[in-house]
């Protein structure tokens, strides 16, 4: 069975001489950190309301 870890390509780890990456990773932006417009808030609320109406409306119709 072939070893896919490529241990020969990796340098030995030396905690005394840690080499930092040459380039910093790109900055990320996630949804809770972004600003929302009132239009986006209204659209999300209407989608949520439609989903609730479909979920409970179908259940009530079938009873």
Backbone bond lengths (Angstrom), bond angles and torsions (degrees), N, CA, C in turn:
res aa  C-N    CA-C-N  psi(-1)  N-CA   C-N-CA  omega(-1)  CA-C   N-CA-C  phi
1 X - - - 1.456 - - 1.533 108.48 -
2 X 1.300 117.38 133.37 1.460 121.84 -176.36 1.523 110.92 -76.66
3 X 1.325 115.39 144.49 1.454 121.57 177.14 1.528 108.24 -91.36
4 X 1.334 117.25 112.77 1.457 121.71 -176.13 1.523 113.42 -93.20
5 X 1.323 118.29 11.64 1.458 119.94 -175.66 1.524 113.25 -88.15
6 X 1.312 118.42 -10.83 1.463 123.31 177.17 1.521 112.08 52.53
7 X 1.331 116.07 48.08 1.461 120.32 -179.50 1.521 112.54 -62.29
8 X 1.324 118.07 -26.30 1.462 120.64 179.42 1.530 111.42 -68.45
9 X 1.350 117.22 -27.43 1.463 121.46 -178.14 1.526 112.76 -81.67
10 X 1.324 117.44 -14.97 1.456 121.22 -175.15 1.526 110.83 -94.71
11 X 1.343 116.30 136.49 1.467 117.91 174.44 1.530 109.78 -74.19
12 X 1.322 115.74 156.58 1.464 120.22 176.65 1.526 109.10 -66.64
13 X 1.330 116.39 141.04 1.458 121.33 -179.64 1.523 109.53 -79.63
14 X 1.321 115.95 126.91 1.460 121.47 178.36 1.527 107.34 -126.55
15 X 1.347 119.00 105.34 1.466 120.27 -176.86 1.529 113.07 -65.64
16 X 1.310 118.74 -17.59 1.466 121.53 178.48 1.526 111.90 -77.30
17 X 1.329 117.94 -25.85 1.459 122.16 -177.11 1.530 109.29 -130.39
18 X 1.307 115.39 73.23 1.466 121.01 -178.90 1.524 108.62 -81.45
19 X 1.310 116.28 127.59 1.462 120.94 176.77 1.520 108.88 -97.78
20 X 1.317 115.31 121.57 1.457 120.02 179.04 1.517 109.55 -78.98
21 X 1.343 117.53 154.30 1.466 119.70 177.96 1.527 110.82 -61.29
22 X 1.311 115.57 148.68 1.462 120.44 -178.43 1.523 111.82 -71.23
23 X 1.312 117.12 -25.11 1.462 121.23 -174.96 1.524 108.82 -129.68
24 X 1.312 117.22 137.44 1.461 121.49 178.79 1.528 109.45 -73.09
25 X 1.340 117.63 147.87 1.465 119.55 177.22 1.528 110.56 -67.07
26 X 1.321 117.99 155.56 1.472 120.19 -179.89 1.524 110.77 -67.58
27 X 1.311 115.35 147.67 1.466 120.24 178.16 1.519 109.47 -73.04
28 X 1.341 115.62 143.08 1.459 120.64 178.94 1.517 109.50 -110.01
29 X 1.290 114.92 153.61 1.455 121.58 174.22 1.519 107.46 -129.79
30 X 1.317 115.98 124.34 1.459 119.73 179.98 1.522 109.91 -110.10
31 X 1.306 116.86 163.41 1.463 122.90 -171.41 1.532 114.40 -55.20
32 X 1.329 120.97 -44.81 1.461 117.94 -178.24 1.526 113.84 -63.53
33 X 1.321 118.13 -17.69 1.452 120.71 -179.37 1.528 112.24 -92.13
34 X 1.313 117.79 -12.11 1.457 120.59 -177.58 1.520 110.75 -84.57
35 X 1.331 115.34 151.97 1.462 120.63 174.38 1.524 108.94 -82.82
36 X 1.322 116.07 144.34 1.457 121.78 178.91 1.523 108.97 -114.50
37 X 1.323 116.26 145.38 1.455 120.74 173.59 1.525 108.35 -87.62
38 X 1.304 116.08 161.85 1.469 119.86 178.77 1.523 110.45 -65.34
39 X 1.326 117.98 -29.53 1.461 120.94 176.27 1.523 111.72 -64.29
40 X 1.340 115.81 -40.82 1.466 119.66 177.85 1.518 111.00 -67.79
41 X 1.337 117.08 -37.82 1.461 120.71 177.94 1.527 109.84 -65.38
42 X 1.324 117.28 -43.28 1.462 121.29 178.29 1.518 112.07 -63.66
43 X 1.326 116.48 -40.18 1.463 120.32 178.56 1.526 110.56 -64.89
44 X 1.322 117.56 -43.09 1.461 120.76 177.97 1.517 112.14 -63.94
45 X 1.324 116.38 -40.47 1.462 120.27 178.70 1.524 111.23 -65.79
46 X 1.344 117.37 -39.84 1.463 119.46 -179.99 1.530 110.99 -68.91
47 X 1.320 117.99 -36.65 1.464 120.60 176.94 1.529 109.89 -65.89
48 X 1.343 116.71 -41.19 1.463 120.20 178.35 1.526 110.71 -64.77
49 X 1.323 117.09 -42.54 1.461 121.04 178.98 1.523 110.97 -63.91
50 X 1.328 117.36 -42.85 1.462 121.03 177.48 1.530 110.61 -61.12
51 X 1.323 116.99 -43.11 1.468 120.51 178.43 1.517 112.05 -62.52
52 X 1.322 116.97 -42.27 1.465 120.25 178.14 1.531 111.20 -65.50
53 X 1.335 116.02 -41.98 1.463 119.22 178.35 1.522 111.60 -63.29
54 X 1.329 117.07 -41.16 1.460 120.05 178.44 1.529 111.16 -66.01
55 X 1.322 116.49 -42.29 1.463 120.32 -177.59 1.529 111.38 -65.92
56 X 1.324 115.87 -53.84 1.474 118.39 -176.71 1.521 111.89 -81.93
57 X 1.341 117.84 -29.42 1.457 120.60 178.64 1.527 111.58 -65.15
58 X 1.325 117.35 -44.64 1.459 121.35 177.88 1.520 110.45 -64.01
59 X 1.327 116.39 -40.45 1.471 120.42 179.48 1.521 110.80 -63.89
60 X 1.330 117.34 -41.49 1.472 120.57 179.94 1.520 111.58 -70.15
61 X 1.329 118.39 -35.39 1.456 121.86 179.64 1.524 110.04 -67.31
62 X 1.329 117.44 -36.76 1.448 120.79 -177.46 1.523 114.08 -79.82
63 X 1.311 117.49 -10.27 1.481 119.73 -179.51 1.493 111.11 -76.05
